[in-house]
Amino acid sequence: MTHPLALFSTLSLLASLSAFPVLAADAAPDITGHWVSSAAEPQGPIFATRDFTFDNRDWSVTFRGFADAQMQKPLFRIDVSGVYVIGGAASAVPGAFEGIFPATKRDITAESAEGVAMFGQMGCTLEQGVTKHLVNEGCGFLPALTAAMGEYDLVSLTDGQLFFGDRSGDLTKARPTKLTPFALVKK
């Protein structure tokens, strides 16, 4: 279990990092604002949407899973928020920058009986419409905050579209080596 003082120390370090200037050649993109999925994103057996807000050093995302591409059959909703820092250019991915996204909140809500059953098959008991806060206990593929505080990611702003790193690996342990094909557009 992560000690609360270690969490505070990490967040304090991140807050202090933003005080350092970024060189113009390595200028990270300004992603401030509200960004949403440009279309339903196929994620294995489900379809997803992402709704991000970036404000100063804070970020939040609502990730919704659906059983259909038309997004008429909701399964679950994940709400995560925290602080972030975008660093220098990523050496492995041209045009991308390295980011770290520690989470201070991670919640899951089943939005249908199918969503309850889906997480039940992963050993997590949910009630439809009742939010479960994932501080000390994970749920399905979602780790507890105390087990995995945040993610190493990639950030790329290309032609007005925002891209993050590929989600196929464990971003709590290593940064992705390619971008996701799913764009976010500014709302």
Secondary structure, 3 states (H helix, E strand, C coil): CCCHHHHHHHHHHHHHHCCCCCCHHHCCCCCCEEEEECCCEEECCEEEEEEEEEECCEEEEEEEEECCCCCCCEEEEEEEEEECEEEEECCCCCCCEEEEEEEEEEEEEECCHHHHHHHHCCCCCCCECCEEECCCCCECCECCCCCCCEEEEEEEEECCEEEEECCCCCCCCCCCCCECCCCEEEC
